[in-house]
Amino acid sequence: MNLTFSPEEQAFREQLRRFLADALPSDISQRVRLGRHLRADDYLRWQNILSKQGWLASNWPKEFGGPGWGPVQRHIFDEECAAAHAPTVVPFGVNMVAPVIMKFGTVEQQQHYLPRILSNQDWWCQGYSEPGAGSDLAGLNTRAVRDGDHYIVNGQKTWTTLGQHANKLFCLVRTDPDAKKQAGISFLLIDMQIPGVTVRPIITLDGAHEVNEIFLDNVRVPVDNRVGEEGQGWTCAKFLLTHERTGIAGLGHAKQALRHLKSLASRIQHRGKPLMELPSFRQRVVKAELELMALEVTNLRVLAAARDGGVPGAESSLLKVRGSELRQELSELTRRALGPAALPFFPDFLHGDDSLDDERTQKASASAQYFNRRKLSIYGGANEIQKSIVAKTILNM
């Protein structure tokens, strides 16, 4: 198994760097670099640039309009975008529901929805978690009752990321309350602009409106909007979560966060010396760097297996656990490096105009990012659940 990048892959990396230097709008990269909250227009401007280049759907095969990249090329793309401070592509359409439609959807669904995702006509959000069904996702209660050519959907979804911008919702619903929990679930595509859909904001600890709760009150959804057979929703859900968990590892973002932390710690003074020379602090930074290197090798092994025809399984859970824990540790160390300057965070300040200087903005955003990273070990399946998957599937415990 060869874990080194080939000359062709290195040339691809250089091509990406030139593209990012020329095409990434400086105001958007500045907002990402300073830790500011991105606006919907920031995401759409960047995604339209990628779409025009043919690189928006980096994980799609050519037959559906993607670039046909392999897993190593996608890894390089994610890494270089993070290093250039490009926004993360909103994953719900491109990286989550699209693969489900490709694998389980009808030809008509593929021909209708996939081009609209590529052109950014549709902004998707995820309807999985409920107030009583998070890590135990199979315990969801949102009901869909068949009424002729429609389902009548009633229920509530929560923690719906960026749902305030979305016009489409992919949603798990219970279509057979008498079946086993997993067997009675179906996967629906819901137009959020039809009557009965209500979106309410949830303001998080960092002062941001990033997540929402969605109420579905007698929403009529055509049966043609069901992906897969009735009762096949759990299969679709597991397939989708494998893609989501691998992405949560966020190796590119973790490497960029480590570079920022080391630069910060080399400038901040502690008793007349750079903070990085403080043994207790340096030890934690070095430990995080070593663990990140180990995780990157594991990720490259998974990519190499995928390149040779393998399919990631429980490895995605392993990447999710360690990747999320490392990103939390790096945000904690950044907050500690800034000391008292990182204690306050003011939503009005963070959402203010762009005239604030870089240093003040980065300090103000450190606590916001620290609080925001707490979610990484919960969403996409809590880390405790992922450890159980690894124990049962890989360790045979």
For each residue, the residues with C-beta under 8 A, 3 or more apart:
1: 301 304 305
2: 304
3: 297 300 301 304
4:
5: 9 10 13 72 76
6: 9 10
7: 10 11
8: 11 12
9: 5 6 12 13 72 73 76
10: 5 6 7 13 14
11: 7 8 14 15
12: 8 9 15 16 73 76
13: 5 9 10 16 17 76 80
14: 10 11 17 18
15: 11 12 18 19
16: 12 13 19 20 76 77 80 81
17: 13 14 20 21 80 84
18: 14 15 21 22
19: 15 16 22 23 53
20: 16 17 23 24 80 81 84 86
21: 17 18 24 84
22: 18 19
23: 19 20 49 53
24: 20 21 28 29 46 49 84 85 86
25: 28 29 45 46 49
26: 29 30
27: 30 31 354
28: 24 25 31 32 38 42 45 46 86 87
29: 24 25 26 32 33 84 85 86
30: 26 27 33 34 85 354
31: 27 28 34 36 38 42 354
32: 28 29 35 36 38 85 86 87
33: 29 30 85
34: 30 31 358 361 362 365
35: 32 361 362 365 366 368 369
36: 31 32 350 351 354 361 365
37: 208 210 350 351
38: 28 31 32 42 43 87
39: 42 43
40: 43 44 123 162 165
41: 44 45
42: 28 31 38 39 45 46 87
43: 38 39 40 46 47 87 89 90
44: 40 41 47 48 120
45: 25 28 41 42 48 49
46: 24 25 28 42 43 49 50 86 87 89
47: 43 44 50 51 56 89 90 120
48: 44 45 51 52 120
49: 23 24 25 45 46 52 53
50: 46 47 53 55 56 89
51: 47 48 54 55 56 118 119 120
52: 48 49
53: 19 23 49 50 56
54: 51 67
55: 50 51 58 67 77
56: 47 50 51 53 89 94 118 120
57: 60 64 65 66 67 94 98 117 118
58: 55 66 67 69 73 74 77 78 89
59: 66 69 74 94 95 99 243
60: 57 64 65 66 67 68 94 98 102
61: 64 66 68 102
62: 65 66 67 68
63:
64: 57 60 61 98 102 110 114
65: 57 60 62 114 115 118
66: 57 58 59 60 61 62 69
67: 54 55 57 58 60 62 73
68: 60 61 62
69: 58 59 66 73 74 77
70: 73 74 306 307
71: 74 75 302 303 306 307
72: 5 9 75 76 303 304 307
73: 9 12 58 67 69 70 76 77
74: 58 59 69 70 71 77 78
75: 71 72 78 79 251 299 300 303
76: 5 9 12 13 16 72 73 79 80
77: 16 55 58 69 73 74 80 81
78: 58 74 75 81 82 251 252
79: 75 76 82 83 251 252 255
80: 13 16 17 20 76 77 83 84 252
81: 16 20 77 78 84 86 88 252
82: 78 79 85 86 250 252 253 255 256
83: 79 80 252 255 256
84: 17 20 21 24 29 80 81
85: 24 29 30 32 33 82 256
86: 20 24 28 29 32 46 81 82
87: 28 32 38 42 43 46
88: 81 91 253
89: 43 46 47 50 56 58 94 95
90: 43 47 93 94 123 124 162
91: 88 94 95 96 244 247
92: 95 96 97 123 124 125 126 161 162 166 170
93: 90 96 97 98 117 122 123 124 168
94: 56 57 59 60 89 90 91 98 117
95: 59 89 91 92 98 99 243 244 247
96: 91 92 93 99 100 124 126 170 240 243 244
97: 92 93 100 101 113 117 124 126 170 189 240
98: 57 60 64 93 94 95 101 102 113 114 117
99: 59 95 96 102 103 239 240 243
100: 96 97 103 104 105 170 187 227 236 239 240
101: 97 98 104 105 109 110 113 114 227
102: 60 61 64 98 99 105 110 114
103: 99 100 239
104: 100 101 187 227 228 232 235 236 239
105: 100 101 102 109 110 113 227 228
106: 109 110
107: 110 111
108: 111 112 224
109: 101 105 106 112 113 189 224 227
110: 64 101 102 105 106 107 113 114
111: 107 108 114 115
112: 108 109 115 116
113: 97 98 101 105 109 110 116 117 122 189
114: 64 65 98 101 102 110 111 117 118
115: 65 111 112 118 119
116: 112 113 119 121 122
117: 57 93 94 97 98 113 114 120 121 122 124
118: 51 56 57 65 114 115
119: 51 115 116
120: 44 47 48 51 56 117 123
121: 116 117
122: 93 113 116 117 167 168
123: 40 90 92 93 120 162 165 166 167 168
124: 90 92 93 96 97 117 166 168 169 170
125: 92 160 161 162 163 165 166 168 169 170 192 214
126: 92 96 97 160 161 169 170
127: 142 157 160 169 170 171 172 190 214
128: 137 140 157 171 172 237
129: 133 134 137 157 158 159 160 379
130: 133 134 140 141 142 155 156 157 158
131: 156 158
132: 139 140 141
133: 129 130 136 137 138 139 140 141
134: 129 130 137 159 378 382
135: 378 381 382 384 385
136: 133 139
137: 128 129 133 134 140 172 237 381
138: 133 181 182 185 234
139: 132 133 136 181
140: 128 130 132 133 137 155 172 173 174 185
141: 130 132 133 155 174
142: 127 130 153 154 155 156 157 171 172 173 174 216
143: 153 154 155 173 174 175 177
144: 151 152 153 173 174 175 186 188 221
145: 151 152 175
146: 150 151 175 223
147: 150 151 152 220
148:
149: 222 223 224
150: 146 147 220 221 222 223
151: 144 145 146 147 173 175 188 220 221 222 223 226
152: 144 145 147 218 219 220
153: 142 143 144 171 173 188 190 196 216 218 219 220 221
154: 142 143 216 217 218 219
155: 130 140 141 142 143 173 216
156: 130 131 142 213 214 215 216
157: 127 128 129 130 142 160 169 171 213 214 216
158: 129 130 131 202 211 212 213 214
159: 129 134 202 211 212 213 379
160: 125 126 127 129 157 163 166 169 199 211 212 213 214
161: 92 125 126 210 211 212
162: 40 90 92 123 125 165 166 210
163: 125 160 166 169 192 199 211 212 214
164: 199 201 209 212
165: 40 123 125 162
166: 92 123 124 125 160 162 163 169 192
167: 122 123 191 192 193
168: 93 122 123 124 125 189 190 191 192
169: 124 125 126 127 157 160 163 166 189 190 191 192 197 214
170: 92 96 97 100 124 125 126 127 187 188 189 190 227
171: 127 128 142 153 157 187 188 189 190 216
172: 127 128 137 140 142 185 186 187 188 233 237
173: 140 142 143 144 151 153 155 185 186 188 233
174: 140 141 142 143 144 177 184 185 186
175: 143 144 145 146 151 184 185 186 230 231 233
176: 179 183 184 230 231
177: 143 174 184
178: 184
179: 176 183 184 231
180: 183 184
181: 138 139 184 185
182: 138 185 234
183: 176 179 180 231 234
184: 174 175 176 177 178 179 180 181 231
185: 138 140 172 173 174 175 181 182 231 233 234 237
186: 144 172 173 174 175 226 228 230 231 232 233
187: 100 104 170 171 172 226 227 228 232 233 236 237
188: 144 151 153 170 171 172 173 221 225 226 227
189: 97 109 113 168 169 170 171 221 225 226 227
190: 127 153 168 169 170 171 194 197 216 219 221 225
191: 167 168 169 194 221
192: 125 163 166 167 168 169 197 199 214
193: 167 197
194: 190 191 197 219 220
195: 219 220
196: 153 216 217 218 219 220
197: 169 190 192 193 194 214 215 216 217 219
198: 214 215 217
199: 160 163 164 192 212 213 214
200: 212 213 214 215
201: 164 209 211 212
202: 158 159 209 211 212 213
203: 207 208 209
204: 207 208 209 210 211 371 372
205: 371 372 374
206: 345 347 350 367 368 369 371 372
207: 203 204 345 346 347 350 368
208: 37 203 204 347 350 368 372
209: 164 201 202 203 204 212
210: 37 161 162 204 372
211: 158 159 160 161 163 201 202 204
212: 158 159 160 161 163 164 199 200 201 202 209
213: 156 157 158 159 160 199 200 202
214: 125 127 156 157 158 160 163 169 192 197 198 199 200
215: 156 197 198 200
216: 142 153 154 155 156 157 171 190 196 197 219
217: 154 196 197 198
218: 152 153 154 196
219: 152 153 154 190 194 195 196 197 216
220: 147 150 151 152 153 194 195 196
221: 144 150 151 153 188 189 190 191 225
222: 149 150 151 225
223: 146 149 150 151 226
224: 108 109 149
225: 188 189 190 221 222
226: 151 186 187 188 189 223 230
227: 100 101 104 105 109 170 187 188 189 236
228: 104 105 186 187 232 233 235 236
229: 232
230: 175 176 186 226
231: 175 176 179 183 184 185 186
232: 104 186 187 228 229 235 236
233: 172 173 175 185 186 187 228 236 237
234: 138 182 183 185 237 238
235: 104 228 232 238 239
236: 100 104 187 227 228 232 233 239 240
237: 128 137 172 185 187 233 234 240 241
238: 234 235 241 242
239: 99 100 103 104 235 236 242 243
240: 96 97 99 100 236 237 243 244
241: 237 238 244 245 380 381
242: 238 239 245 246 312 313 316
243: 59 95 96 99 239 240 246 247
244: 91 95 96 240 241 247 248 380
245: 241 242 248 249 316 317 319 320 380 381 386
246: 242 243 249 302 312 316 319 320
247: 91 95 243 244 250
248: 244 245 320 323 324 376 379 380
249: 245 246 254 295 299 319 320 322 323 324
250: 82 247 253 254 323 324 327
251: 75 78 79 254 255 292 295 296 299 323
252: 78 79 80 81 82 83 255 256
253: 82 88 250 256 257 327
254: 249 250 251 257 258 292 295 323 326 327 330
255: 79 82 83 251 252 258 259 292 296
256: 82 83 85 252 253 259 260
257: 253 254 260 261 327 330 331 334
258: 254 255 261 262 285 288 289 292 330
259: 255 256 262 263
260: 256 257 263 264 334
261: 257 258 264 265 285 330 333 334 337
262: 258 259 265 266 276 285
263: 259 260 266 267
264: 260 261 267 268 275 334 337 338
265: 261 262 268 274 275 276 281 282 285 337
266: 262 263 274 275 276
267: 263 264 274
268: 264 265 274 275 337 338 339
269: 272 273 274 275
270: 273 274 275 277 278 281
271:
272: 269
273: 269 270 277 278
274: 265 266 267 268 269 270 277
275: 264 265 266 268 269 270 278 281 337
276: 262 265 266 281 282 285
277: 270 273 274 282
278: 270 273 275 281 282
279: 282 283
280: 283 284
281: 265 270 275 276 278 284 285 333 336 337
282: 265 276 277 278 279 285 286
283: 279 280 286 287
284: 280 281 287 288 329 333
285: 258 261 262 265 276 281 282 288 289 333
286: 282 283 289 290
287: 283 284 290 291
288: 258 284 285 291 292 326 329 330 333
289: 258 285 286 292 293
290: 286 287 293 294
291: 287 288 294 295 322 326
292: 251 254 255 258 288 289 295 296 326
293: 289 290 296 297
294: 290 291 297 298
295: 249 251 254 291 292 298 299 319 322 323 326
296: 251 255 292 293 299 300
297: 3 293 294 300 301
298: 294 295 301 302 315 318 319 322
299: 75 249 251 295 296 302 303 319
300: 3 75 296 297 303 304
301: 1 3 297 298 304 305
302: 71 246 298 299 305 306 312 315 316 319
303: 71 72 75 299 300 306 307
304: 1 2 3 72 300 301 307 308
305: 1 301 302 308 310 312
306: 70 71 302 303 309 310 311 312
307: 70 71 72 303 304
308: 304 305
309: 306
310: 305 306
311: 306
312: 242 246 302 305 306 315 316
313: 242 316 393
314: 317 318 389 390 393 394
315: 298 302 312 318 319 394
316: 242 245 246 302 312 313 319 320
317: 245 314 320 321 381 386 387 389 390 393
318: 298 314 315 321 322 386 390 394
319: 245 246 249 295 298 299 302 315 316 322 323
320: 245 246 248 249 316 317 323 324 380 381 383 386
321: 317 318 324 325 377 383 386 387 390
322: 249 291 295 298 318 319 325 326
323: 248 249 250 251 254 295 319 320 326 327 376
324: 248 249 250 320 321 327 328 376 377 383
325: 321 322 328 329 377 383
326: 254 288 291 292 295 322 323 329 330
327: 250 253 254 257 323 324 330 331 373 376
328: 324 325 331 332 373 374 376 377
329: 284 288 325 326 332 333
330: 254 257 258 261 288 326 327 333 334
331: 257 327 328 334 335 366 369 370 373
332: 328 329 335 336 370
333: 261 281 284 285 288 329 330 336 337
334: 257 260 261 264 330 331 337 338 342 366 369 370
335: 331 332 338 342 366 367 370
336: 281 332 333 339 342
337: 261 264 265 268 275 281 333 334
338: 264 268 334 335 341 342 363 366
339: 268 336 342
340: 343
341: 338 363 366
342: 334 335 336 338 339 363 366 367 370
343: 340 367
344: 364 367
345: 206 207 349 350 364 365 366 367 368 371
346: 207 349 350 364
347: 206 207 208 350 351
348: 351 352
349: 345 346 352 356 364
350: 36 37 206 207 208 345 346 347 361 364 365 368
351: 36 37 347 348
352: 348 349 356
353: 356
354: 27 30 31 36
355:
356: 349 352 353 360 361
357: 360 361
358: 34 361 362
359: 362 363
360: 356 357 363 364
361: 34 35 36 350 356 357 358 364 365
362: 34 35 358 359 365 366
363: 338 341 342 359 360 366
364: 344 345 346 349 350 360 361 367 368
365: 34 35 36 345 350 361 362 368 369
366: 35 331 334 335 338 341 342 345 362 363 369 370
367: 206 335 342 343 344 345 364 370 371
368: 35 206 207 208 345 350 364 365 371 372
369: 35 206 331 334 365 366 372 373
370: 331 332 334 335 342 366 367 373 374
371: 204 205 206 345 367 368 374
372: 204 205 206 208 210 368 369 375
373: 327 328 331 369 370 376
374: 205 328 370 371 377 378
375: 372 378 379
376: 248 323 324 327 328 373 379
377: 321 324 325 328 374 382 383
378: 134 135 374 375 382 383
379: 129 159 248 375 376
380: 241 244 245 248 320
381: 135 137 241 245 317 320 385 386
382: 134 135 377 378 385 386
383: 320 321 324 325 377 378 386 387
384: 135 387 388
385: 135 381 382 388 389
386: 245 317 318 320 321 381 382 383 389 390
387: 317 321 383 384 390 391
388: 384 385 391 392
389: 314 317 385 386 392 393
390: 314 317 318 321 386 387 393 394 395
391: 387 388 394 395 397
392: 388 389 395 396 397
393: 313 314 317 389 390 396
394: 314 315 318 390 391
395: 390 391 392
396: 392 393
397: 391 392
